[in-house]
Amino acid sequence: MMDRAALRLILLSVFLISASSHPVKKKQDVDIYSFYINSTVTSRYATTVITSRVANTLNESQEIQFEVKIPKTAFISKFRMTIEGKTYDGVVKEKQEAQQQYSEAVSRGQSAGLIKSVGRTLEDFKTSVTVAAFSKVTFELTYEELLKRRLGKYELLINAQPMQPVADFKMDVHIQEKPGISFLEVKGDLSTGDLGNAIKTTRADKDAWVTFYPTRDQQTKCQSCGENGLNGGLLITYDVERQNPKGEVMVSNGYFVHYFAPSDVPRIPKNVVFIIDRSGSMHGRKIDQTRLALLRILSDLDEDDHFGLITFDYSVDTWKRELLKSTKQNLENAKSFVKEIRDRGATNINAAVLAGVDMINRHPREGTASILILLTDGDPTSGETNIERIMANVKKAIGLKFPLYCLGFGHDVNFDFLTKMSLENGGVARRIYEDSNADLQLQGFYDEVAVPLLTDIQLKYTGGTNLTKTSFNLYFNGSEIVVSGQITDNSVESFSTEVIAVSKGSSVTYQDTVMIKDPSDVPPENEDFMQRLWAYLTVKQLLERQVLLKGQEKEDEEKEALKLSLKYQFVTPLTSMVVTKPQKDEVEVADKPKEGKEDPRPPVMSSRPSSPASPGSSQYNFGHSQPSLAAHPAMPGKVLNSFTFLSGPIIPRESETVLFTMSVPTVRSNRFLLSAAGQSKPLCFDVLLPHKLKLLQDSASEFSMNGESMNRRKGFSQIVFHYKTNHRLTINTRSIRYHDGQNDVEFLWGQEPTQHSKEGVSLILWSNEMDVTMGHIRVVILLHKKNGDMFLWPAVRQQPKDVSLMGILGKAEASYEEIQGSQTPTLKIMDQEVKASWEDVTDYTLPSTPVIRCLLVPFQAVMQGDISDFTVTQL
């Protein structure tokens, strides 16, 4: 059996936007000698193939990892590894069958690998294989997705991040569109500096090609590139010609797709009601960004639009009882109201939405389109709190007369609830991420629904069967309706379509007849794309409908989605990909995650010792690499949108393998140390768990550090820094993420020493310490692993002199006097007598965690305030 060295290489080809750390340069013992990204877009259906060829240049075997990030909307459809001329293909199986294979591996000492989401729209795929000395491996991953039209354009975002300059790097994009391409634009980080000279764009009538062939030298020269090579993205934006208002119909091999996006119809005046959560959890940046977005949206309303504003916490307030026309004076008054929105209280979603429905119902207007937009960041906690009853009340009140769009702010929101309530009422749910550009996310969503053109759209296809969704409430300018299906009789020469809709109160009809294209006219490489597009869209819509269905209908549609997923080898929430690797039939299982759900298979601990690093080997950890979960016995908190790939060798039973879980002692409080001026023994005080604490704050420099602790867990599970208006650093027990207002950078505990600096912010990662400097404040965050538990602890190393800081750690030192003659220790603190007791406390501000003798005093005595003065609702 080949040795499993500790050397790991993370190969990243990231689709959409991401950022990376900059590892300390070392001699590389792995050579990525070829890295190809090939994306073909045929009639909006994109198939992307990533091929990475890697050579092990060591004279011993080592494990090489392959990691790629793909859009959440995509389905993986193929994965293979080729080693020494032999190919190992991934096979998509029903999740239950794959689970059985995984369980068999676990029973023999399986280790687990967790692949998490990165950013707003990414899922991560990672695998590894042991490669013999001086041997090579080829990784190939294929995934498929249907590009969605938003605001009049399609976007293909491709980010390349192999983490070392590659001698043979090629990115090829070929776009084929039957009606012709109206415009095409290429921009992004990888188009800056010398890299711009490596991009070539070629256009014909119905085709466009984008190639990106940077030299090794060019790969180090762009705004986000460096000695580790490419690190950034290309954004390819395009649209198609739309000369036929009846839409574009394509037919191939018994399948068809109809793209319907007319623009020659007048806009429909709209009635829009904004329902805004102002509960206490919206405190701070959320409410500020919501106000900013609303002010911009109000400025964009057309004069013949009518609007209403509702704010809610435990009570519901309306700006005006009725919808008002968007006159200049009304808009100015509304903006004054928005500027005064303040966070407070609980969350009465039921009453707020019903008030919005009532406002629209009381003011019907002929020839208009009505829209409800709800923005909230939490669960219903006031009034009617039963989710099922809330959804029933809302559904009954709306009666499918107009759509409800739900915007969920942050990750604490019950997104499943918002999704179901939106779908039941003809709308969609969208998550708004807590970033510096959340206000732009809110405005961006509004822009998508700002200009309704048609209502009550029905699409009919004579001779069509197995159709995807054919009924739509609204069609907005800049979007697109897509319907696909099968043709019942392939011998017919023509195919008819009919679209019936309402435009400003009047019925309109679009009819068209198209000749069925001879299959020989379709390029051989694209013969099956129409069938795969139909399958992709069908599976997507069947899965989306699952939240609305019950009983036999739900079961039947799930079976149909599973059947298609298996037939077309799509990795979906109903299937898993199983890869059998060369090392003793090692098995890996990849699962498609679900938005907001925890990892379906939690990490499993094994008593089998991990392999030590090979003699003389160095360890690499590039970019977003993930430490093995074998070193992470406890993973508190939830994993969002994770793509789970569990792997490990199936070990012959030479001895019985015992599986176990770590027991963690019950912890009821965090104990903090506070040095005392002129005294040899420090003070200490307790803060009961769980809590969200204001750890350190300096209003003058716009700096704050907050921490969250979990119930019965010592230390902190997450610590968040804010600096100025655009810097945010989020640290948890798994990773560190930094956002500078434009780009995201991610580090992982255990990776090579890493530095990152920008605009007065310095981040240095050393093993289990994250050294953070923001302005004149320096804090070290330590990652501790104790008794099977993992937690964070902050240590203030530098702060401005003669500046009074707020927060639990804001007091640099205390002052006390011991009162003699008492049986129990008694101290004089701030002219008050305080009973104390001698206690031993572990000092987690130091890596060595020494045990120190301290005088334990009540929190209020030393902090001169109640614990509520030091808590926050949001990090």
Helices and strands as residue ranges (DSSP letters): E 12-14, E 30-42, E 45-56, E 62-71, E 75-83, E 86-94, H 95-106, E 122-131, E 136-146, E 154-161, E 169-176, E 181-187, G 189-191, G 193-198, E 199-203, E 207-212, G 218-220, E 232-240, E 248-252, E 255-260, E 270-277, G 280-282, H 285-300, E 306-312, E 316-318, E 324-325, H 328-339, H 349-361, E 369-376, H 387-398, E 404-409, H 415-424, E 429-432, H 438-448, E 452-462, E 464-465, E 471-476, E 481-487, E 494-503, E 506-515, G 519-521, G 524-526, H 529-545, H 551-567, E 575-581, E 586-591, G 629-631, E 644-648, E 669-674, E 683-688, E 691-698, E 703-709, E 718-723, E 727-732, E 735-739, E 744-748, E 754-758, E 761-766, E 769-774, E 777-786, E 789-798, E 817-818, E 826-829, E 832-835, E 837-842, E 851-856, H 859-863, G 867-870
